[in-house]
């Protein structure tokens, strides 16, 4: 279990690599059409081939390049090598390996993809993360919400933490204004999953007013 002394991105990377290694290459994930081998390939490309990443966000001609890079990496590397590269993370010369950018860019990604693998397996249950970890995840919510604007419901959106007392400072955030207003309530990890387009596995309560 991660603690406040270890960056969440690092502890999640290690736990995700352990799980990928345990499950093998052919298990399902919550990403439609992806097996655990596809997930490992995606993470390796994200860490080591930043030129292949625009296709995920921008689509169009960029998507074709990303798909080719994914197919090549998937076929060229044995699954064990992919998992080892997931575990080691980006090379030290890439900015995404630097602690500040690692925390900013990798924390939510690794937590979400860890859950993509966990929650696709039979008998999964939500994790109870330490408060310090949930606090760090909560700080990534506005950043993630800006990057996933297309996935938000129409109207206003408010997110609320359920793991702290009602009305605690910073426990609610209005991410956008409008009507009707959708309020998403859950632990920070669950809110992240919902915001990232995984409502089927996110343990949240929704109200619309």
C-alpha positions, 0 to 999 in steps of 0.5 A: 500500500502506498504511503505519503513517503513514496510518490503515488505515481511510483507506487502505482507503477510498481503495483500495476506492473506486479498485476500485469505480471501476475495476470499474463498477456491475455486478460481483459481490461476496462478499456474496450478491446484491450487485453493486458498486453495492449495495456502494457504496450500503451504504457510503454509507448506513453513512457518511451514514444511521446511522438505516438501519443497525439493520436490518442488525444487528437485522432485523425491522421495522428491516430493512424500513426499511434495505431502503427506504433502500438502494433509494432511495439506489441509484436516486437516485444515479448510480454515480459519485456513490456511489463519490465519497461512499464515497471522501469518507467520513462528514460531519465532523459525524458522530462516525464521522468522528472519528479514534478512532471512525473507527479503531474502527468503520470499520477492520474494515468497510472492510477486509472490504468491500474484500476482498468486492469483490476476492475476487469477481473472477477471479484474486484472491490474498491481499494481503500487508499490512505488519506494522503494518497486520496489528497494527491488524487484530488489535486489532479481532478481539475487537470484531468477534467480540463483534458476530458472536456468532451466526456463531461455531461452538458450543463454544470458539473460539481465534484464532491469528496465523500471521504472527508466531512461534509463542508470540509475546505476543498471538499467540493469543486465546481468544474464548470457552470451551467444548467442542469448541474450534475454533482458527482460524489465519491472518493477522489479515486472514484471521481477520477474514474468517472471523469475519465469515462469509466462510469460503469466501474466508478463507485460514485453517487450522481445527482442532477438538479 
